[in-house]
Amino acid sequence: MNFAIIDDDKTFAKGLQRYINEFCNKKEIISSVNITHAETLLLSDEAILRYDVILLDIEMPEISGIDLADRINSVKGANEAPYIIFVSGRDNLVFDALSKFPYSFIRKSHLEDLDICISNIWQKLSFYPTYSIKTGRDIKTLEIKNIIYLEKQGNYTAFITSAGIFSERSSIDEKHRDLRELGFLRPHIGFLVNAAHITDFSGNSLTLSCGKEITISRNYKQSIKSDFNEWLVKTK
């Protein structure tokens, strides 16, 4: 699990980092806990999406945790992660914080309440498979359920997701090998589609949840029908 801590109180932030590391070690959860700045998260979408959990103080000099939560929610879109946890000593701000739909609100004086939050989020992340791609210098982790389809674009593969479009310098043949067992079908030499997002499959084309219609190539017609039927049996 990748954690980010945003808090202008450096002493508290280091204590929180130590607490999370100790808890994760005890539960044998592989983790990375970074103390960072609000400005760093605002640099790019990738700076936000690299984390599974972001712990926010509310009252900070450069930007409030409430405003930063708005930015995180805007970037993550339909994705559940990064999960937002407000960590504050100001109980009177809880209702403002809850309006941003965080995963939880933890009081600084009761860090033990984080234990169940981390455990539950770990279970969620384990239940929903993910796939990591390299976008430029960054590694981005995508939830499989949110990937709609992949398209070959020259030397790149574009991942079209419910949270946006992300490109990786890779071949679609390589992606097919990686993702076939996760329900991705090949209707055409230049496409892979997530079977869970197929809304219509008839004749020589299929339609996806985003409205995209893809023609089924003659070379892949038999294999995709077989793979789709196999996927349907597995998901029953």
N, C-alpha and C positions, 0 to 999 in steps of 0.2 A: 504494500500500500504506500502511496506517495502522499505525504502530508505537507501542507504549507501553513505556517503560523504567521499571522499579521498582527503585530501588537507593538506600540511605541514604547512600552515598558520592557526594556531589554532584559532586566533581571527576571521578570515574570516569564517572558518568552523562553528564556533558557531553561527555567524550571519546568515549564510545560513541555518543552522538547524532551527533557530528561524523563519526565513522567510517561510520555507516550512511548519512548524507546524502551523503557523498562517494562511497560505493560505488554508491548508487542513481543519483546524477547520472551517474556514469561508464557505467552500464548503461542509462541513459535510462529508468529506472523512476520513475514519478511517485510521490512518497512524502510522508508527513507523519510526523515523529518527535517524539513528546511525552515529556518527562520528567514523571512524575506520582507520586502517593503511593498506597500500598496502600489507605488509607482512602477515596480517591476511587473506586477500583474497587469497593469494597464498598457504595457508596451505592445502586446500582441495577443491574439486569441490563443495562440499556442502556449503562451506563458501561463494561461489559466488552465487550459485543458490537459496539461501534463500531470495535474494533481487529481487524486481520488477524493481527498478531503481538504477543505480550506477552513481553518479556524480563525475567526475574525474577532478582534476587539471592536467595540462600537464607537467609542469616543477616541478619535485620533486626530492629530493636528492637520495632516495633509489631506485626508479624505475620510469621511465617516465610514464605519463598517456597513451602515445601511446603504449608502451610495455604492460602495464597492460590491455589495451583494446584488444590487441591480445590474451592475456590469457583468458579474459572473453568470447570473440567470440569463441575461441576454445572449451571452456567448455559448453557453451549454445547450440552449434550446430545449429539445425534447430529451436530451440525455439526463439521467439521474445524477451522474457524476460530472463535475466535482460536487460532493455533498458539502453544504455550508453548515458549520457549527459556530454559533456566536458564543464567545467566552468573555463574560463581562462581570464587573463588580457592581454594576448599576441595575438592580432588579426593576427599577421603575421604567427601564427602557425595553422590557421584555415584549410589550405589545407592539412597539414599533418594529422590533426585530422579527417577530412572528409574521408580520405583514409581508415579509420577503420570502416566506415559505422555506425557512431553513430546516435542516434535518433535526436540529435540537438547539436549545439555549442552555448553556452551562454557566453556573456561577463560579467565579474564580476561587471562591472559598470552598468549593465542593468538586474538585477535579475528579474525585472517584466516580462521579456520575458519567464521566467519559468512557468508563470501562465498557458498559453495555452498549454505548453508541458505536464504539470501535468494533466490538464483536459483531453487532448486527450489520454494520456496513461491510465488514469482511465477508460475512455470509452472503450478502447481496452481490458483492463483486465476484464471489466464487460461483454463484448461481448463474449470473449473466456472463457468458463467455465474451472475451474481448479479443481484439486483434491490433497489434501495434505496427505502425508504419513510420518510415523516416521521411519527414517533410522538411527539406532543407537541412538545417543543423539540428532540428528538433525531432524528438520521438513523440508521436501522437498515438494515443490508445483509443480505439473506437469500439463501441459496444456492437457486437454482431447484429443484434436485433435492430439497430438503427442504420445499418448499411443496406441501401436499397439495391444498388448495382455498381459494377465496375466497368469502366470503358477504357479501351486502349487509345492513347493519344500520343502518337509518335513513340519516343523512348520512355514515356511515362504511362502510369496507370492512374486514372482518376477514380476516386472513391466518392460516389454520390450518396450522401447520407441525409438523414432528417435534420442534421445539425449543420449542413453545409457541404461543400465540395473540397476534397483534399487530394493532392497529387503526390505520387511517389515515383522516383526513377526506378522502374522495375518492369518486368515483362508480365503480361497477363497469363502466360503459361505458368510462370512461377506462382502467381496468386491462385490459379486454379488448383495446383497441387496442394497449396496450403489450406484452401478454404472448401474444397469439395466435400470433406467429411462434416462440414458445418452447415451444409444445405445450400451451397452455391452451385448453380447450374450454368452450363455454357450453351446458349442458343445460337451463338455466332462467334466467329474467330476473334472478334473485337470486343466481346461483352461477356461478363459474368453477372448473373442475377441471383439475388437472395430469394429462395423459393417461398419464404414467409411473406414476401411482398408481392407475389404474383396474384393479381385479382382476376385475370382472365387468361385462359390458355386454350386456344382453339385455332384450328386451321394452321396457317403458316406464320402466326405471330403470337406474342404474348403481351399483356399489359401489366404494368406495375402500379403500386399504390400511389406513386407520384404522378401518374398519368402517362408516363413514358411507354410508348409502344415499340417493341423490338421485333424485327423480322427474324424468323427462325431459318437459318441457313440449311440447305439441303444436306450438307455434310454432317450436321449435328441433329437432324430431325429425329432420328431413331434413338440416339443416346440420351437426348434431353427428356424425351417422353419416358424412357426407362428410368432415368435418374429421378424424375419428378414423381413417378409412381412409387419408387422406393422411398423417397422422402415422405410421401403421404402416409405410407405404412408405418414408418418410424415415429411419426408425430401423433398417431392415433392413440 
